Amino acid sequence: MLTGKLVRLRALEPSDAESLYRWNSDPDVGRWMVNGHPLSLAQIRKRCEERKENSYEHVLLGIEALDEGKLIGVIDLEGAEPEVGNAELTIYLGEKSHWGKGYGTEAMRLMCAYGFNVMRLHLIALWVVAENESARRVYRKVGFQEDGRHREAFRGEDGKRYDMILMSLLNGELT
């Protein structure tokens, strides 16, 4: 487990399915996420139970608030290949009561430090919707820089198209 002052990153458990289902059903939480078709609680439980072990190629961890011992989000590094040393990061906080209080920033720092120090990555990249300024602010605070723009690559639930921003962080740039 990776522990900071606010959060602990830990493996997901089948008992986390109820939180994941609730978050995936909340339009505020999913506003800027690429979501597939809706899943039932039973389907999410099954995915949690049958999920593969974390590996170099895919590390998926729950974000737990230390003060409550409660799951508040999910973070993962995926697509890592030892020959290349790059991975893609995704994160979301599902508990809206924890937004804007530093939990996401600390989770990002912990996961990026793990990627660089333990996995020996050279580059961690992520995609973010251009209009999601609160997320972009967190990413910049951690040290990510904007690399490029994928025009109208995200379709919001309102049907409107939004640009996606590619951001990256190199080993040694984590702040």
ChimeraX commands (.cxc) that place a marker at each C-alpha (Angstrom):
marker #1 position 0.00,0.00,0.00 radius 0.5
marker #1 position 1.09,3.54,-0.74 radius 0.5
marker #1 position 0.30,5.98,2.05 radius 0.5
marker #1 position 0.45,9.76,2.26 radius 0.5
marker #1 position -0.98,12.26,4.74 radius 0.5
marker #1 position -4.49,12.24,3.25 radius 0.5
marker #1 position -4.83,9.01,1.26 radius 0.5
marker #1 position -3.79,5.43,1.02 radius 0.5
marker #1 position -3.67,3.67,-2.34 radius 0.5
marker #1 position -4.71,0.04,-2.04 radius 0.5
marker #1 position -5.87,-2.87,-4.16 radius 0.5
marker #1 position -9.56,-2.86,-4.98 radius 0.5
marker #1 position -11.76,-5.38,-3.21 radius 0.5
marker #1 position -15.04,-6.98,-4.34 radius 0.5
marker #1 position -16.72,-5.05,-1.50 radius 0.5
marker #1 position -15.84,-1.81,-3.36 radius 0.5
marker #1 position -18.40,-2.61,-6.07 radius 0.5
marker #1 position -21.20,-0.64,-4.37 radius 0.5
marker #1 position -19.13,2.56,-4.35 radius 0.5
marker #1 position -18.06,2.07,-7.98 radius 0.5
marker #1 position -21.68,1.50,-9.01 radius 0.5
marker #1 position -22.84,4.64,-7.18 radius 0.5
marker #1 position -20.10,6.77,-8.73 radius 0.5
marker #1 position -20.69,5.39,-12.23 radius 0.5
marker #1 position -24.36,6.32,-11.87 radius 0.5
marker #1 position -23.62,9.92,-10.83 radius 0.5
marker #1 position -23.63,12.33,-13.81 radius 0.5
marker #1 position -21.40,14.83,-11.98 radius 0.5
marker #1 position -18.72,12.20,-11.41 radius 0.5
marker #1 position -18.90,10.84,-14.95 radius 0.5
marker #1 position -19.19,14.19,-16.73 radius 0.5
marker #1 position -15.66,14.18,-18.17 radius 0.5
marker #1 position -15.08,10.41,-18.23 radius 0.5
marker #1 position -15.21,8.10,-21.21 radius 0.5
marker #1 position -17.92,5.68,-20.15 radius 0.5
marker #1 position -19.23,2.62,-21.85 radius 0.5
marker #1 position -22.78,1.43,-21.56 radius 0.5
marker #1 position -24.34,1.42,-18.07 radius 0.5
marker #1 position -23.54,-1.61,-15.91 radius 0.5
marker #1 position -25.66,-3.16,-13.20 radius 0.5
marker #1 position -24.40,-3.57,-9.66 radius 0.5
marker #1 position -24.18,-7.34,-10.31 radius 0.5
marker #1 position -21.99,-6.73,-13.38 radius 0.5
marker #1 position -19.68,-4.42,-11.46 radius 0.5
marker #1 position -19.46,-6.94,-8.59 radius 0.5
marker #1 position -18.53,-9.65,-11.09 radius 0.5
marker #1 position -15.82,-7.44,-12.62 radius 0.5
marker #1 position -14.41,-6.73,-9.16 radius 0.5
marker #1 position -14.36,-10.41,-8.27 radius 0.5
marker #1 position -12.82,-11.55,-11.58 radius 0.5
marker #1 position -10.36,-8.69,-12.03 radius 0.5
marker #1 position -6.83,-9.78,-12.91 radius 0.5
marker #1 position -4.02,-9.23,-10.44 radius 0.5
marker #1 position -2.13,-5.97,-10.67 radius 0.5
marker #1 position 0.90,-6.32,-12.90 radius 0.5
marker #1 position 3.51,-4.16,-14.55 radius 0.5
marker #1 position 1.14,-3.63,-17.48 radius 0.5
marker #1 position -1.81,-2.52,-15.36 radius 0.5
marker #1 position -1.83,-1.27,-11.76 radius 0.5
marker #1 position -5.35,-0.36,-10.58 radius 0.5
marker #1 position -5.68,0.96,-7.02 radius 0.5
marker #1 position -8.42,2.37,-4.87 radius 0.5
marker #1 position -7.95,5.78,-3.25 radius 0.5
marker #1 position -8.92,5.61,0.42 radius 0.5
marker #1 position -9.27,8.66,2.66 radius 0.5
marker #1 position -7.09,8.01,5.71 radius 0.5
marker #1 position -9.26,10.04,8.08 radius 0.5
marker #1 position -12.34,7.92,7.32 radius 0.5
marker #1 position -10.94,4.63,6.02 radius 0.5
marker #1 position -13.36,5.08,3.14 radius 0.5
marker #1 position -12.86,4.46,-0.59 radius 0.5
marker #1 position -13.16,7.81,-2.40 radius 0.5
marker #1 position -11.78,7.10,-5.87 radius 0.5
marker #1 position -9.72,5.02,-8.26 radius 0.5
marker #1 position -6.34,5.53,-9.94 radius 0.5
marker #1 position -4.43,3.39,-12.39 radius 0.5
marker #1 position -1.34,3.11,-14.54 radius 0.5
marker #1 position -1.85,1.04,-17.65 radius 0.5
marker #1 position -0.10,0.09,-20.84 radius 0.5
marker #1 position 3.36,0.01,-19.28 radius 0.5
marker #1 position 6.03,-1.90,-21.15 radius 0.5
marker #1 position 9.48,-2.36,-19.59 radius 0.5
marker #1 position 11.18,-1.91,-22.98 radius 0.5
marker #1 position 9.63,1.54,-23.45 radius 0.5
marker #1 position 9.14,2.78,-19.89 radius 0.5
marker #1 position 5.91,4.68,-20.53 radius 0.5
marker #1 position 2.45,4.30,-19.00 radius 0.5
marker #1 position -0.90,6.08,-19.10 radius 0.5
marker #1 position -2.55,7.32,-15.92 radius 0.5
marker #1 position -6.24,7.72,-15.17 radius 0.5
marker #1 position -7.84,8.92,-11.95 radius 0.5
marker #1 position -11.22,9.87,-10.63 radius 0.5
marker #1 position -12.62,10.80,-7.26 radius 0.5
marker #1 position -16.13,9.48,-6.91 radius 0.5
marker #1 position -16.89,11.02,-3.52 radius 0.5
marker #1 position -17.78,14.62,-4.34 radius 0.5
marker #1 position -17.35,15.64,-0.69 radius 0.5
marker #1 position -13.61,15.08,-1.20 radius 0.5
marker #1 position -13.25,17.21,-4.34 radius 0.5
marker #1 position -10.96,20.22,-4.14 radius 0.5
marker #1 position -9.36,19.21,-0.82 radius 0.5
marker #1 position -6.03,17.77,-1.98 radius 0.5
marker #1 position -6.96,14.08,-2.02 radius 0.5
marker #1 position -6.60,13.75,-5.79 radius 0.5
marker #1 position -3.34,15.70,-5.85 radius 0.5
marker #1 position -1.79,13.46,-3.21 radius 0.5
marker #1 position -3.06,10.30,-4.93 radius 0.5
marker #1 position -1.47,11.49,-8.20 radius 0.5
marker #1 position 1.85,12.17,-6.49 radius 0.5
marker #1 position 1.86,8.77,-4.78 radius 0.5
marker #1 position 1.01,6.89,-7.97 radius 0.5
marker #1 position 3.52,8.80,-10.10 radius 0.5
marker #1 position 6.26,8.26,-7.51 radius 0.5
marker #1 position 5.41,4.55,-7.55 radius 0.5
marker #1 position 5.58,4.52,-11.35 radius 0.5
marker #1 position 8.96,6.23,-11.44 radius 0.5
marker #1 position 10.62,4.64,-8.41 radius 0.5
marker #1 position 9.22,1.10,-8.36 radius 0.5
marker #1 position 8.22,0.48,-11.97 radius 0.5
marker #1 position 11.18,2.49,-13.32 radius 0.5
marker #1 position 9.02,4.38,-15.79 radius 0.5
marker #1 position 10.44,7.26,-17.77 radius 0.5
marker #1 position 7.17,8.93,-18.83 radius 0.5
marker #1 position 3.60,8.97,-17.49 radius 0.5
marker #1 position 0.95,10.40,-19.81 radius 0.5
marker #1 position -2.74,11.18,-19.45 radius 0.5
marker #1 position -5.62,12.60,-21.46 radius 0.5
marker #1 position -8.00,15.22,-20.08 radius 0.5
marker #1 position -10.96,17.07,-21.57 radius 0.5
marker #1 position -9.89,20.66,-22.28 radius 0.5
marker #1 position -12.86,22.12,-20.38 radius 0.5
marker #1 position -12.06,20.11,-17.22 radius 0.5
marker #1 position -9.98,22.94,-15.79 radius 0.5
marker #1 position -10.06,21.65,-12.20 radius 0.5
marker #1 position -8.39,18.38,-13.28 radius 0.5
marker #1 position -5.88,20.21,-15.47 radius 0.5
marker #1 position -4.96,22.43,-12.51 radius 0.5
marker #1 position -4.23,19.35,-10.36 radius 0.5
marker #1 position -2.16,17.75,-13.12 radius 0.5
marker #1 position -0.09,20.93,-13.58 radius 0.5
marker #1 position 0.40,21.15,-9.80 radius 0.5
marker #1 position 1.92,17.65,-9.83 radius 0.5
marker #1 position 4.23,18.63,-12.72 radius 0.5
marker #1 position 2.42,17.44,-15.85 radius 0.5
marker #1 position 2.91,19.53,-18.97 radius 0.5
marker #1 position 0.61,19.86,-21.97 radius 0.5
marker #1 position 1.97,18.07,-25.03 radius 0.5
marker #1 position -0.83,18.32,-27.55 radius 0.5
marker #1 position -4.48,18.51,-28.41 radius 0.5
marker #1 position -6.80,15.96,-29.99 radius 0.5
marker #1 position -9.58,18.06,-31.50 radius 0.5
marker #1 position -13.20,17.19,-30.70 radius 0.5
marker #1 position -12.18,13.73,-29.48 radius 0.5
marker #1 position -14.57,13.62,-26.49 radius 0.5
marker #1 position -18.33,13.50,-26.84 radius 0.5
marker #1 position -20.14,14.75,-23.77 radius 0.5
marker #1 position -23.50,13.44,-22.62 radius 0.5
marker #1 position -25.00,16.62,-24.04 radius 0.5
marker #1 position -23.78,15.53,-27.49 radius 0.5
marker #1 position -21.29,18.38,-27.68 radius 0.5
marker #1 position -17.74,17.65,-28.82 radius 0.5
marker #1 position -14.74,18.72,-26.73 radius 0.5
marker #1 position -11.00,18.72,-27.34 radius 0.5
marker #1 position -8.78,16.34,-25.37 radius 0.5
marker #1 position -5.42,17.51,-24.04 radius 0.5
marker #1 position -2.45,15.13,-23.85 radius 0.5
marker #1 position -0.28,15.80,-20.81 radius 0.5
marker #1 position 2.88,14.07,-19.66 radius 0.5
marker #1 position 5.30,13.91,-16.77 radius 0.5
marker #1 position 8.90,12.74,-17.11 radius 0.5
marker #1 position 10.88,11.05,-14.37 radius 0.5
marker #1 position 12.43,13.87,-12.34 radius 0.5
marker #1 position 9.60,16.37,-12.98 radius 0.5
marker #1 position 7.25,15.26,-10.18 radius 0.5
marker #1 position 6.58,18.18,-7.82 radius 0.5
marker link #1:1,2 radius 0.2
marker link #1:2,3 radius 0.2
marker link #1:3,4 radius 0.2
marker link #1:4,5 radius 0.2
marker link #1:5,6 radius 0.2
marker link #1:6,7 radius 0.2
marker link #1:7,8 radius 0.2
marker link #1:8,9 radius 0.2
marker link #1:9,10 radius 0.2
marker link #1:10,11 radius 0.2
marker link #1:11,12 radius 0.2
marker link #1:12,13 radius 0.2
marker link #1:13,14 radius 0.2
marker link #1:14,15 radius 0.2
marker link #1:15,16 radius 0.2
marker link #1:16,17 radius 0.2
marker link #1:17,18 radius 0.2
marker link #1:18,19 radius 0.2
marker link #1:19,20 radius 0.2
marker link #1:20,21 radius 0.2
marker link #1:21,22 radius 0.2
marker link #1:22,23 radius 0.2
marker link #1:23,24 radius 0.2
marker link #1:24,25 radius 0.2
marker link #1:25,26 radius 0.2
marker link #1:26,27 radius 0.2
marker link #1:27,28 radius 0.2
marker link #1:28,29 radius 0.2
marker link #1:29,30 radius 0.2
marker link #1:30,31 radius 0.2
marker link #1:31,32 radius 0.2
marker link #1:32,33 radius 0.2
marker link #1:33,34 radius 0.2
marker link #1:34,35 radius 0.2
marker link #1:35,36 radius 0.2
marker link #1:36,37 radius 0.2
marker link #1:37,38 radius 0.2
marker link #1:38,39 radius 0.2
marker link #1:39,40 radius 0.2
marker link #1:40,41 radius 0.2
marker link #1:41,42 radius 0.2
marker link #1:42,43 radius 0.2
marker link #1:43,44 radius 0.2
marker link #1:44,45 radius 0.2
marker link #1:45,46 radius 0.2
marker link #1:46,47 radius 0.2
marker link #1:47,48 radius 0.2
marker link #1:48,49 radius 0.2
marker link #1:49,50 radius 0.2
marker link #1:50,51 radius 0.2
marker link #1:51,52 radius 0.2
marker link #1:52,53 radius 0.2
marker link #1:53,54 radius 0.2
marker link #1:54,55 radius 0.2
marker link #1:55,56 radius 0.2
marker link #1:56,57 radius 0.2
marker link #1:57,58 radius 0.2
marker link #1:58,59 radius 0.2
marker link #1:59,60 radius 0.2
marker link #1:60,61 radius 0.2
marker link #1:61,62 radius 0.2
marker link #1:62,63 radius 0.2
marker link #1:63,64 radius 0.2
marker link #1:64,65 radius 0.2
marker link #1:65,66 radius 0.2
marker link #1:66,67 radius 0.2
marker link #1:67,68 radius 0.2
marker link #1:68,69 radius 0.2
marker link #1:69,70 radius 0.2
marker link #1:70,71 radius 0.2
marker link #1:71,72 radius 0.2
marker link #1:72,73 radius 0.2
marker link #1:73,74 radius 0.2
marker link #1:74,75 radius 0.2
marker link #1:75,76 radius 0.2
marker link #1:76,77 radius 0.2
marker link #1:77,78 radius 0.2
marker link #1:78,79 radius 0.2
marker link #1:79,80 radius 0.2
marker link #1:80,81 radius 0.2
marker link #1:81,82 radius 0.2
marker link #1:82,83 radius 0.2
marker link #1:83,84 radius 0.2
marker link #1:84,85 radius 0.2
marker link #1:85,86 radius 0.2
marker link #1:86,87 radius 0.2
marker link #1:87,88 radius 0.2
marker link #1:88,89 radius 0.2
marker link #1:89,90 radius 0.2
marker link #1:90,91 radius 0.2
marker link #1:91,92 radius 0.2
marker link #1:92,93 radius 0.2
marker link #1:93,94 radius 0.2
marker link #1:94,95 radius 0.2
marker link #1:95,96 radius 0.2
marker link #1:96,97 radius 0.2
marker link #1:97,98 radius 0.2
marker link #1:98,99 radius 0.2
marker link #1:99,100 radius 0.2
marker link #1:100,101 radius 0.2
marker link #1:101,102 radius 0.2
marker link #1:102,103 radius 0.2
marker link #1:103,104 radius 0.2
marker link #1:104,105 radius 0.2
marker link #1:105,106 radius 0.2
marker link #1:106,107 radius 0.2
marker link #1:107,108 radius 0.2
marker link #1:108,109 radius 0.2
marker link #1:109,110 radius 0.2
marker link #1:110,111 radius 0.2
marker link #1:111,112 radius 0.2
marker link #1:112,113 radius 0.2
marker link #1:113,114 radius 0.2
marker link #1:114,115 radius 0.2
marker link #1:115,116 radius 0.2
marker link #1:116,117 radius 0.2
marker link #1:117,118 radius 0.2
marker link #1:118,119 radius 0.2
marker link #1:119,120 radius 0.2
marker link #1:120,121 radius 0.2
marker link #1:121,122 radius 0.2
marker link #1:122,123 radius 0.2
marker link #1:123,124 radius 0.2
marker link #1:124,125 radius 0.2
marker link #1:125,126 radius 0.2
marker link #1:126,127 radius 0.2
marker link #1:127,128 radius 0.2
marker link #1:128,129 radius 0.2
marker link #1:129,130 radius 0.2
marker link #1:130,131 radius 0.2
marker link #1:131,132 radius 0.2
marker link #1:132,133 radius 0.2
marker link #1:133,134 radius 0.2
marker link #1:134,135 radius 0.2
marker link #1:135,136 radius 0.2
marker link #1:136,137 radius 0.2
marker link #1:137,138 radius 0.2
marker link #1:138,139 radius 0.2
marker link #1:139,140 radius 0.2
marker link #1:140,141 radius 0.2
marker link #1:141,142 radius 0.2
marker link #1:142,143 radius 0.2
marker link #1:143,144 radius 0.2
marker link #1:144,145 radius 0.2
marker link #1:145,146 radius 0.2
marker link #1:146,147 radius 0.2
marker link #1:147,148 radius 0.2
marker link #1:148,149 radius 0.2
marker link #1:149,150 radius 0.2
marker link #1:150,151 radius 0.2
marker link #1:151,152 radius 0.2
marker link #1:152,153 radius 0.2
marker link #1:153,154 radius 0.2
marker link #1:154,155 radius 0.2
marker link #1:155,156 radius 0.2
marker link #1:156,157 radius 0.2
marker link #1:157,158 radius 0.2
marker link #1:158,159 radius 0.2
marker link #1:159,160 radius 0.2
marker link #1:160,161 radius 0.2
marker link #1:161,162 radius 0.2
marker link #1:162,163 radius 0.2
marker link #1:163,164 radius 0.2
marker link #1:164,165 radius 0.2
marker link #1:165,166 radius 0.2
marker link #1:166,167 radius 0.2
marker link #1:167,168 radius 0.2
marker link #1:168,169 radius 0.2
marker link #1:169,170 radius 0.2
marker link #1:170,171 radius 0.2
marker link #1:171,172 radius 0.2
marker link #1:172,173 radius 0.2
marker link #1:173,174 radius 0.2
marker link #1:174,175 radius 0.2
view
